[in-house]
């Protein structure tokens, strides 16, 4: 077996996938956790999964279907929630259940073996290709640039959306950019951790970081750190003990969350402070 | 400042109506506000006060009439106009775990005006820090915004509005839901600021004791219409206020310090 820096050569692509997935999912996770949009994250994750199944059914690359459906879900849920005619939870729930229904429909319509479709449930980081790495790197760099260039706008929109709107920050533009980024991240990370597990990788690292700091910048850095540690730790453990990689990644991110919650300086604060 | 020396109208509403489904929030409103004028807007709940402020910011669509603010028509897409309008709303509950400090929260006031994608400069931060000091919360600057009291958060809101350096200031019940001491602090801050610089200010309130002595004009709204518009000494009298609020449960004792001190 050929080794590079003491690591088997075939593990380098999964390691890079873990790095870029960890960065991308954790950054998007900060958006989801800070704005309390967890259900929206679930909805877009399932939409991406449905899109991938659609892709398999019509003979496309599953990634193309995943991107299409996650963007459609973002485009429907965002305006519905924004217009206030339905509560955000209701509109997200309707899109979520519709996407789930479509997922099972496409699963039934896919001819022949369902193995490739079922593999989208849990993903496989060990089978990523060089092209996948380029795509994952692209989305990670896009998110890093987005959060660097529009840092002050994103921070304002995530924490005080109403106030940000009043001071003349184009909040809708920032919000929809983040929604689209969420859809893209979930779609391109589908193969790494799978449709069922990706939600945990979105939520756990940023929720852990949220437990540990009141500083937005620190939260972003910790979130990325936890995301990458979860991915690399998951790959290492699954390699050493022959475990399913996606599940190991998620369990490590869950352990990090439990530890963060235990040692959180925010533990004493319960609920919203009365004024 | 007397009304006579106030100059041109910078806010003009002509025949403005706003409807929420079958409800009429503003009904054929004609109003104009002059540069530097401090106007108190009074009226019972649902009379259209907040809707009026939202129309000026472009955050509420009007179905009839025309609105000009600083020569521009407000709309939800007119970010550039909103950067020239500072806004302080009533204090709201926020997540105590929010990852934002008081200083960062005040800095949002510079967020629009310094441009999309452009970081705040040292000049911006110096202004933010000096304003935080001016409102008296510099000891809280690095505390999480969700962990300070309602009164302190409202001082941060005023600091945010001031760093925006906008020519128009909209105050939407800024002293609601905070304790009397904090209300007094907020009022003192507003009066002190008016001594230093006159913004065109529209001040919506239910608390008559919280009306600054130096206000120029009072507009009273009822059922979306202008019920009265005139000088404070003419309108802030017991009979008018009882008529405006319907009389029931209206308590006037100790609330007319303004009227007497104005003379």
Interface residues (C-beta under 8 A of the other chain):
Chain A: X34 X36 X149 X150 X151 X152 X153 X155 X156 X159 X160 X162 X163 X164 X165 X166 X167 X168 X169 X170 X172 X210 X213 X214 X215 X216 X218 X219 X266 X269 X271 X272 X273 X274 X275
Chain B: X57 X59 X76 X79 X80 X81 X82 X83 X84 X85 X86 X87 X89 X91 X92 X93 X94 X95 X96 X97 X98 X99 X100 X101 X104 X105 X107 X108 X109 X111 X112 X113 X116 X117 X119 X120 X144 X145 X146 X147 X149 X150 X153 X160 X164 X177 X178
